[in-house]
Every structure is written in structure tokens, then in C-alpha cells.
Amino acid sequence: MQILKTVRSVLNKVLGGINVFLFAFMVVIGTYQISVRYLFNKPSTVSEELMTYSFSWMALFAAAYVFGKREHMRMGFLVDKLQTNTKRILDIIIEVIIFAFAVVVMLYGGVQITSLTMTQKTASLGIPMGYIYMIIPICGILIIVYSILNIIDIACDTKKIEK
């Protein structure tokens, strides 16, 4: 069990660091974009694209991070009234559904869209769109790993998941 806690802890730290970096990057790029637009009256299309793609990447990394910490939003008013064993079974079923979604939509679908868009180029940066869409299967893998860790924690009746 200790190795699973270590894996979760390392993933949480890495994703937290990536999110902090992306947010700081967006602040710098946003400040640059505003400065160039209002001081020099020359808007930058490159910074606009960088902001858009950075925000998309940050949102998906943050979703995986929050899912891994099991702090995502849920409506537990009915589930919280269930008995412990029934609640545990329902929690495992929910994790299996999330696992299936991550495998089918994010991993398989993400790989498909990434490979399909490798020939398209972004407007300002000129890089393949597949690189932008690559975040979908990456976060799919992260959610799959977190889902497996969550299922093990629930099945082993771990009272407090390491955050």
C-alpha cells in the first residue's frame, strides 16, 4: 500500500507543479499580450494562441489532478445515506465507469484525434494541431492510473486517501 501512496503523491506533486507552471506562463503571456496591444497598438496573434492552448492544457491537467485527489464535485446527498458496504460498492462502480470513460473517450478517442490532426497546422504558431490535442490521451492515462488507485483504496477500505 505504501508504494500506491507514493505513486499518488508523486503524481499529485508533478501535476500540481505543471498547473502552477502553466498558470504562471499564462500570466506572463497575458501581461505581454495586454501590454503590446495597449502600449504599442499591435495585438499579438501568437500570444493569443499560446493563451488558448495553455488554458486548455491547464484545464485538463487540473481535472486529472482534482480527480486524483478525489476532490472533484459530486452530489452525495443520496449516496451518503447508504450503508458502508453498499456505498463502497457504488463508489467502485462509479470508479469503473470513470475508468471506462477515460479508456474509451480520452485514451482511444484522444489518440485517434491526435493522429488525425497531425497534418493540420495552427494559425499563428505553425505547429501540428496533433501536439495540442496530445493532452487528451495524456490526461486519459493519468485518470486511468488515478482510477485504479482509487478502486484499490476503496476496496481496501482506506479511510483517508493521501492528498
C-alpha positions in Angstrom: 0.0 0.0 0.0 2.9 2.3 0.7 4.0 2.2 -3.0 0.5 3.2 -4.1 0.6 6.2 -1.7 4.0 7.1 -3.1 2.7 6.9 -6.7 -0.3 9.1 -5.9 1.9 11.6 -4.0 4.4 11.9 -6.9 1.6 12.3 -9.4 -0.1 14.9 -7.3 3.2 16.9 -6.9 4.0 16.6 -10.6 0.6 17.7 -11.8 0.5 20.5 -9.2 3.8 21.7 -10.5 2.7 21.6 -14.1 -0.5 23.5 -13.2 1.4 26.2 -11.4 3.9 26.5 -14.3 1.1 26.8 -16.9 -0.8 29.3 -14.8 2.4 31.4 -14.4 3.1 31.1 -18.1 -0.4 32.3 -18.9 0.0 35.3 -16.5 3.3 36.3 -18.3 1.8 35.8 -21.8 -1.4 37.6 -20.9 0.6 40.5 -19.4 2.7 40.6 -22.6 -0.4 40.5 -24.8 -2.2 43.3 -22.9 1.0 45.5 -22.9 1.6 45.0 -26.6 -2.0 45.7 -27.5 -2.4 48.9 -25.5 1.0 50.4 -25.4 2.1 49.7 -29.0 -1.3 49.2 -30.6 -0.1 45.9 -32.2 -2.0 42.9 -30.9 -0.1 39.6 -30.9 -1.8 36.6 -32.5 0.9 34.3 -31.3 0.3 35.2 -27.6 -3.5 34.7 -28.2 -2.9 31.2 -29.5 -0.5 30.4 -26.6 -3.0 31.6 -24.1 -5.8 29.4 -25.6 -3.7 26.3 -25.8 -2.1 26.8 -22.4 -5.5 27.3 -20.8 -6.8 24.1 -22.4 -3.8 22.1 -21.2 -4.1 23.6 -17.7 -7.8 22.8 -17.5 -7.2 19.1 -18.4 -4.2 18.7 -16.1 -6.2 20.3 -13.3 -9.1 17.9 -14.0 -6.8 15.0 -13.7 -5.2 16.5 -10.5 -8.5 17.1 -8.8 -9.8 13.7 -9.8 -6.6 12.1 -8.3 -7.1 13.9 -5.1 -10.8 12.9 -5.1 -11.8 16.5 -4.5 -14.0 16.7 -7.6 -17.5 17.9 -7.3 -20.1 15.3 -6.5 -23.7 15.1 -5.3 -23.6 12.9 -2.3 -26.9 13.6 -0.7 -28.3 10.2 -1.7 -25.0 8.2 -1.6 -24.1 9.5 1.9 -27.3 7.9 3.3 -26.3 4.4 2.1 -24.8 1.8 4.4 -21.0 1.3 4.3 -20.8 -1.8 2.1 -23.4 -0.5 -0.3 -21.7 2.8 -0.5 -18.3 1.1 -1.2 -19.8 -1.0 -4.0 -21.4 2.1 -5.5 -18.1 4.0 -5.3 -16.3 1.2 -7.0 -18.9 1.1 -9.8 -18.5 4.8 -10.3 -14.7 4.5 -10.5 -15.1 1.7 -13.1 -17.4 3.9 -15.2 -14.8 6.7 -15.0 -12.1 4.2 -15.9 -14.1 3.1 -18.9 -14.7 6.7 -20.0 -11.0 7.5 -19.7 -10.0 4.5 -21.7 -12.6 4.8 -24.5 -13.0 8.6 -24.9 -9.9 10.1 -23.6 -7.3 7.5 -24.4 -8.6 5.8 -27.6 -10.5 8.9 -28.9 -7.6 11.1 -27.9 -5.1 9.0 -29.8 -7.4 9.0 -32.8 -7.9 12.8 -32.9 -4.2 13.4 -32.3 -3.2 11.2 -35.2 -5.9 12.7 -37.5 -4.8 16.3 -36.7 -1.0 15.9 -37.1 -1.2 17.3 -40.7 -3.2 20.4 -39.7 -1.1 23.4 -38.5 -2.1 26.1 -36.0 -2.8 29.5 -37.5 -0.1 31.6 -35.8 2.4 29.1 -34.3 2.5 26.8 -37.3 2.8 23.6 -35.2 0.7 20.5 -35.8 -2.6 20.5 -34.1 -1.9 16.9 -33.0 0.5 18.3 -30.5 -2.2 20.4 -29.0 -4.7 17.5 -28.8 -2.0 15.2 -27.4 -3.1 16.4 -23.9 -6.3 14.4 -24.2 -4.7 10.9 -24.2 -2.0 12.1 -21.7 -4.7 13.1 -19.2 -6.7 10.0 -20.0 -3.7 7.9 -18.9 -3.4 10.0 -15.7 -7.1 9.5 -14.9 -6.8 5.8 -15.6 -3.9 5.5 -13.1 -5.8 7.5 -10.5 -8.9 5.5 -11.1 -7.0 2.2 -10.4 -5.5 3.8 -7.3 -9.0 4.9 -6.2 -10.5 1.5 -6.7 -7.7 -0.2 -4.7 -8.2 2.4 -1.9 -11.9 1.9 -1.8 -11.7 -1.9 -2.0 -9.1 -1.9 0.8 -11.3 0.5 2.8 -8.6 3.1 3.1 -10.2 5.7 5.4 -8.2 8.7 4.2 -6.7 8.9 0.8 -3.3 10.6 0.8 -3.6 14.1 -0.6 
